[in-house]
Amino acid sequence: MQNSSRTEGGDGGPLTGTGTGKRYRDPSSNPKVSRLREVIGSTDTSNGWEKSWEEGMPTPVVVHLVQTQAIPKGRVLVPGCGTGHDVVALAGPERYVVGLDISGTAIKKPKELSASSPNREYFSFLAEDFFNWNPSEPFDLIFDYTFFCALEPVLRSAWAKKISEILKPEGELITLIYVITDQKEGPPFNNNVSDYEEVLFPLSFKQIYIEDNELAVKPRKGVEKLVRWTRSRNE
Ligand SMILES: C[S@@+](CC[C@H](N)C(=O)[O-])C[C@H]1O[C@@H](n2cnc3c(N)ncnc32)[C@H](O)[C@@H]1O
């Protein structure tokens, strides 16, 4: 097991920016981040972005992948980890997991709640901007669930570039894609599998698995795709 990410550096600290080149001491000054927080905190199911089920529970397909050991071991990153349940669910002796979120407020609660978790030595939460953060070591697995669609579409190429930089050459990217097509603006922004392909294929990523997420929670049944990516061997 590799767990050197305990030295990732800091457990919060000043927030550095949003990847847009602008810098913020507190992301509340960014209207987009405020909007995102509103949406995440909302239990209103009318906006297509409902999050109420996840009070206290990890994403079922994540639990399934862990239980069936169908997921890489080693160092794992969950960017935009939000409430952090998936971070804790993925963590264990075989996997050291870093939960990263630009919002110190978002990760405050999971940090507190997980402090007594039996897995607590196998994960850490960091309040950092994904785009400006440089991990001490690359990752074996990166898991993205609704981080991509929370970003301004103009940042998607930068998202893919950063993923490529901090993922080991043989590493795997798992995207649990909540397909959204009816948003006039965001976040969340409209996104489909082709949006990921557009930015990942030029960086030599290939799909090794794509299926509907049979274990999606009820409000997202039929609109989630589990897509797994690695780099093409010969590139
Ligand atoms: C929709 S939430 C997803 C939360 C989590 N993955 C889940 O499934 O519950 C998107 C998260 O991305 C975070 N975020 C947005 N921009 C970010 C950035 N540049 N760096 C790190 N986190 C960011 C937000 O604070 C928010 O918690």
The ligand as an ORCA input file, in Angstrom:
! r2SCAN-3c Opt
* xyz 0 1
  C     -21.483     18.661     -7.226
  S     -20.255     18.651     -6.027
  C     -19.758     16.967     -6.064
  C     -19.516     16.443     -4.706
  C     -19.201     14.943     -4.624
  N     -18.341     14.465     -5.672
  C     -20.475     14.178     -4.607
  O     -20.692     13.341     -5.455
  O     -21.262     14.397     -3.721
  C     -18.890     19.470     -6.799
  C     -17.817     19.825     -5.801
  O     -16.707     20.367     -6.513
  C     -16.114     21.362     -5.704
  N     -15.277     22.198     -6.576
  C     -15.670     23.083     -7.522
  N     -14.608     23.644     -8.114
  C     -13.508     23.096     -7.535
  C     -12.108     23.240     -7.736
  N     -11.613     24.094     -8.640
  N     -11.276     22.505     -6.991
  C     -11.751     21.633     -6.067
  N     -13.071     21.449     -5.824
  C     -13.941     22.165     -6.551
  C     -17.293     22.079     -5.065
  O     -16.931     22.791     -3.903
  C     -18.235     20.899     -4.799
  O     -18.099     20.403     -3.481
*
